[in-house]
Amino acid sequence: MPPAPDAAQREAARTLEVTKRMRHAEEAILARAPEHDLQPSLDRIQAVMELLGDPQRTFPVIHLTGTNGKTSTTRIIESLLRELGLKTGRFTSPHLHTMRERIAFSGQPISAERFLDAYEEVLPFVEMVDARSVADGGPPMTYFEVLVAVAYAAFADAPVDVAIVEVGLGGSWDATNVADGTVAVVTPIALDHQHFLGDDVESIATEKSGIVKPDAVAVVGVQEPEVAQILAERAHQVGARIAFEGNDFGLLTREVAVGGQQLSVRGLGGDYEELVLPLHGAHQAHNAALAIAAVEAFLGGGEQRLDPEVVRAGLAAAASPGRLEIVRRSPTVIVDAAHNPAGALALRTALEDSFTFARVIGVLAILKDKDATEMLEILEPVLDHVVVSRTTSPRAMRPDELGELATDIFGEERVTVVADLPDALDLAAGMADEGGLGGGVLATGSVTTAAEVRMLLGTTEV
């Protein structure tokens, strides 16, 4: 008889089996309609949740929407709550490297085993709802809807003390909105995804205001007056309290520091001094103020001051991969997931504010459904030269097309078109190094751009 497998062999076999099952699950989920191809409705996700026994109602939720800053604010809130000793679940999108990043427990991506347990729990009900929807002439559930179902089932099974949940798109009909947040956080609202959300900020704000639920506390970042009015009206309609940055809470001071910035913040329940945030840019400072107010609202209705030492530790531990993230030195390479004009403006401001490169070479790859022209115009003053390329995303704009737009804005001498991103990155790094002038590389244009450059440079931790 052959010898019985030892413990190491058994573990290797188990790991291989889990890897295979995870690959099959990912392939099945990816075969569904992608996030940008959807029919606005909560009917399908609500049906699955009801069949599962509404797991999203078994834990409290802090729910976030807005146009930019959602993921960073979500992660800062999570860091603060973890420092307070709570078991957290986090749901964000899109991911950088693996869909498991979207679902996190206590700051770490869900394990393959835990993901599979939740996926296999929800799959029969997803298939039932798919069949019913198709029979009625509707679509099966989307990629995003399935991941929301998996996340809520996993959070309930853990269980978590609180889930911090970022919407995927919009608010009212976003699949995450089957949960009712006790705190609704609204980061600054600007134009994006107009084909789904509307062609003006009022329409977009109306859609996003749908996450503000009865008896909740709405914590709102700096907004245009018309947006603030819409959010205030929504809070009044549903009987929610609302707190605005700049009125009820906000930044008191901010100074650029080594590796980030130092802040003092007026929260809803008190002031917090000498806070170190290891993230770059004024927009991240505002995200931190929003996060502190959200945690105050969650724990004491905004009426109690948090332990200042806990706040200091929570902010000091905050991270936001792919957001003004330095992923290499000599030359310095920064990746940023800016994918719309508002994000590009925050990026430009932060670059001017926090970095002192002798010259900056941009590596730009933008999706074809984005306002590339306005993004290029915003970034032009801070980029000495741009290397235009594309990512592997099927939504990526062709390099020659993006190059033409860039040439109109930067001039022919400041634009180079390189078809493949690895070659574009190598060329940009060489240009930044020329003459030993302390140059840097900025890779941006989409979440996919940030993710692929991170991976090319050997960074995959999140």
N, C-alpha and C positions, 0 to 999 in steps of 0.2 A: 504494500500500500504506500502511496506517496505520503510524505510527511505533512502533517496539518500545518496550515499557514500560521506564521507567527503574528504577533500583534501589529507589527509594522506593515506586513503584507495585507492584513485585513484592513488597516486604516488606509493604505494606498488604494485598495480596491473600492472602499467606500467613497473615497475622495473622487475617484474616477467616475463612479456611478453618479454622484451628485453633480459633477461637472457636465456629464452627458445630459442629465435631466434638466439642468439649468439652461444648457444650450437649446434644447428642444422647446422649453418654455419661452425663452427669448425669441426664438424664431416664430413661434405661434403668435406671440403678442405683436411682434414687428410686422407680421403679415396683415394686421388690421389697418384700418384707415389711420393715417398719421395725424398728429396734433393740429396741423394747419388745414386739415381736410375734414370738416365736421358739419353736423347739422345741429344747430343750437336747440338743446332740449335736455331736461333733467329726467325725462320719463324712464329711459333705459337704466341709468345708474340708480334711480330711486327704486325701481323694480328689483334690482339685484340686492340692494341694501335691505329692502323689506323681506326678501326671501332668506337673507342671512340673519334676520332678527335685529336689524338696525344697529350694527356694531359701532357706528360713528356717534351714537348717543350714550356710549358707556364711558366716555372720558371727556373732559373739558377741552375746548379748542380755542386757540388764538389764530384768527384767520387773517390773511394778508392779501391785499390787492394793490394796484397802482400800475404805473408804466415802467419805471426803472427803480432799482434799489430793493425790490422785493426779496430776492434771495439773500443779499447781504443782511438786511434787517431781520429776516427769519433766523439766520445763523447767529446774529448777535443776541436776539431774544433767547434762543436756545442756550447759548453760552451762559447767559445770566441765570436762567432757570436751573441749569445744571449746577452752577455754583451755589445755588440755594438748596441743593440737595434733592431736587425733583427728578424723577425718571421721565425723560422726554422722548417723544416721537417727533420726527421732522419730515415734512413732505415738501419737496421743492422740484422745480423743473425749469428748463430742460437739464439733462445731465451732461457732464463733461466726457466721461469715459464708459460708464456702464449704467444701465437703468437701475441697478440696485442702489446707486447713490441717492436716488430720489426719495428713498425710504430709509430713514436713519433712526437708530436708537442710541440715546446718550452720546450723540455726536459721531457715531460710527455707522457706515452703510450697513444695511441689513445683510446678514449672512445668506449665502446661497440656500442653506438648509431651511432657514426661517422664511425666506422668500417663497421657496417651493411649498412649504407647509401651507402658507396663506393662499398661494395661487391655486393649489389643488383643492383647497377648501371652497374657493369662490367659483372655480371653473364650471362645475355642473350648473350653477345658477346663471352664470354668464351665458352658457349655451342655451339654457331655457329661454332667457330673455332675447337672445339672438334669434332663435327660431320664431318666437312670437312677433318680434319686430319685423322680420323679413316677411312673415305671412301677412302682415298688415301693410306691406309695401314700403316699410322703412328700412334703415340700414342696420347691420349688426353693430355691436358696441365697438368703439374706437380704441386704439392703443392707449390713449390717456384715460379713458373711462375704466378700462380694465385695471390699470395701475392704481387708480384711486380706490377701487374696490379692494385690491390686494393690500394697499396701505392701511385702510381703515380696519380691515380684518386683522392684520398683523398688530396694529396698535391695540386693538381690543384683546387679542390673545396674550399680549405681553404680560400684564397690561401696563400702559403708561399712565403717569400722573397727569400729563398734559400733552396735547399734540399741537405743534406749531405748523400751520398748513398754509402754503402759498398757492394761490389760484394758478391755473394754467393759462387761462385766457379770459379776460372780462371779469365777471362776478356773478350776476344773477343766474345765468344758465351754465356757469362753469361746473364741471362734475364735482368739484370739491364742495360745492355749496349745498350738498345734501346734509352737511353738518352745519350746526348753528354755533357760531363763535360767540363765546361770552365776551371776547374782546375782538373788535374788527379794526385792523390797522390799514390805513390807506396812505401809501407812499405817493410822491408827486405824480400827477396825472398829466400826460401829454399825448400827442398824436402817435398812434401805432396800431397796427392791425385794423386799419380803417375798413377793410372789406368785410370784417365781422362786426366791429364795434361802432362804426359811424365815422363820418367825415369831419366832425368837430369835437372839441373837448367836452362840450355839454353832453353830447350823445354818449361819449365814452364814460364820462363821470356817472351818468344815469345808470348805465349798465354795471359799472363797478360798485356803485352804491348798494347793489343788491346783497352784498355780504353783511350789511348792517342789519342786525336782527332785533326783535323786541327785547327790551331789558338789557341789551348789551351796552358796552362802552366802546364808542368809536374814537380811535386815536389817529389824528389826521396830520400828515406832514404838510409842508408849505404848498399852497395851491393858488391857482388863479382865482380871482374873486368869484367868477361865475361857477367854478367847480366847487368852491367852498359853500356857496349858496345851495347848490344841489345836494351836497352831502348833509348840510344842516337841515334841509327840508326832509330828507329821507329819515334822519334821526328823529325829527319831530313826529313824522308820520307813524313810526313804529314804536315810539316811546323809548328810544335809546338815548343815553347821555353822549355828548360829543365834546372832545377836547382838541383844540387846534394848536399846532406848533406856532410859536410867535405870540400867542395869546395866553395859553394855559401852561405851556412848557416850552423849552427850547435851549439852544446853546447860549451860554454866557460868555465864554472865552474859548479861543482855539489858537494853538500855536503849532507850527510844523516842528516835529522832533525826529531824532534819528529812528528810522524804522517805522515811522507813523506820525502820530500827533498827540498832543496833550490837550485835554478839554476840561472845562467845567460846564455842568449842565444843570439847569433848573427843571426838576421833574414836577410831576403832579403833586407829590407829597413832600418835596423838600429839595435842597440843593446838594450837588455832589461835586467836590473839588478834586483837582489833581488826578484826573482819569487819563490813563495812557491807552490809546487805541492803536494797535499795530496794523492799521489800514490807512491807505493814502487817499487824500482828497477831501475837500470840504463836504462833498456829498456823503461820504462815509461818516463824517462827524454828525451830520443831520440824521443819518440812519441810526446812529448810536443814541441820539436824544430820543428819537421815536421809539426805539427798542426799550429804553429805560422807562418811558412813560407807559408803554404797553405792559411791561411787567408790573409796574405799580398798579395799573388798572386791574390786572388779573388777580393780584394777591390781596389788595386791600381796597379795591374800588377807586384807587387813585388818592386815597385819603391818608395813607401812611408812608413815611419815608422808609426806604429800604436801608439795610445795613451798608454804609458807604464802603466798607472793606470788601463786602461781597460784590458790590457793583464794580469796584476797581479790579478785583480778580476776574470777574466775568468778562469785562471789556478787554483786559489784558490777554485773555485766552481766546478771543474771537479771531476767526479766520474766514476768508471768503475767496476760495480758489478761483482763479480765472478773472479776478477783478483787480486791476492794477497790480498784478502779481509778478514779482521778479522771479524768473525761473532759470536764469543763468547770469553769471558774471564774466567779464572780459571777453567780449563786450557784454554789457548789461542787456538782457532781453526781458522785456515786460510784455505780458499778455493781458488783454482786457476784452471782455465779452460785449462791449458796446455794439449794439445792432440797430440803433435808430438815432435820429438827430439829437434827441434829449440825452441819450447815453453818450453820444460823441461829444456833446458840449461839456458834460460833466468830466469826461476823460480829458479833454483839452485843458480845462480849468485846473484839474488835478496835476496834470503834467507840468503846467507852468508854475504851479504852486509848490510842488514837492520834489521836483527833480531839476538838476542843473547840468544837463548834457551839453557838450560843445556842439554836437549835431545829433539829430534824431532821424533815423531811417525807418520809414513805415513799411510794414508788410500788411497789405490790405486784401482781404477776401470777404466779399459781401454777398448776401443772398439776393436773388433777382427780384424778390417781392418787397424789398426795402428801398427807402429813399436814398440811394447811393449818392446822388448829386449833392444833396444837402449835407450828408455826412462828410463828403470830401471837402466841401466848402468850409465846414466847421473845423476840420483837422488841418487844413492847408497852412495856417500860420505857424503851427508847431512842428511841421515835418519838413526837413530839408530836402528829402528825396523819398519817393514812394516806389516800392516794388509791388506791383499788382499781380495777384495770382488767384487761385481758387482752392477751395477745400474739396473733400470727397462727397460733400452733400449734393444730392440731386437737385437741390434748390439753388445751388451756387450760380452766381452770375459768371458768364464766360469771361476769361481774362482779357481777351481783345476788346470786348464791349466795355468792361470796367476801365480798361486802359484808355479808351477814347474819352470817356467821361473825365478821367483823371487828367489827361493831357489838356483838355479845355480849361481846367481849373489851375493846375500846377505849371503848365508849360511843358513842352516836349523834353527839355533838358532835365527835368526833375522827375521823370516817369520812366520806369523800366517794366516791361511786361514779361513775366516768367510763368510758363504754363503750370508747372508743378510746385506745390508748396515747399517741399524740402529744398529744392534748388533755390527758390525765392528766399528762404530763410538763410541759406548759406551765403547767397549774394549780399543780402542786407547786412549780415554780420561782418563780412569782408569790408563793405563800404563804411560801416560804423567804425571799424578799426583803422581805416586809412589815416596815416599820419600820426597815429597815437594821440588823437585829440580828445579822448574821453567821450566817444560817441556811444549812443545807445540805439537799440532796436525796439520798436513798438509794433507788436502784432495784434491786429484788431479787425473788427468788421462783423463778427458774429460769434456766438457761443462755440460753434464748430471750429472757427479759426483759433480761438484760445485753446480749445481742447486738443486740436491736432498739433499745434506748436508745442504745447506742454509735453505731449507724448513724444514728439520728435526729439525733445531735449531730455527725455528720460524722467519726466515728472508725471506721475499718475495718482499720487496720494490726494485724497479729498477730505 
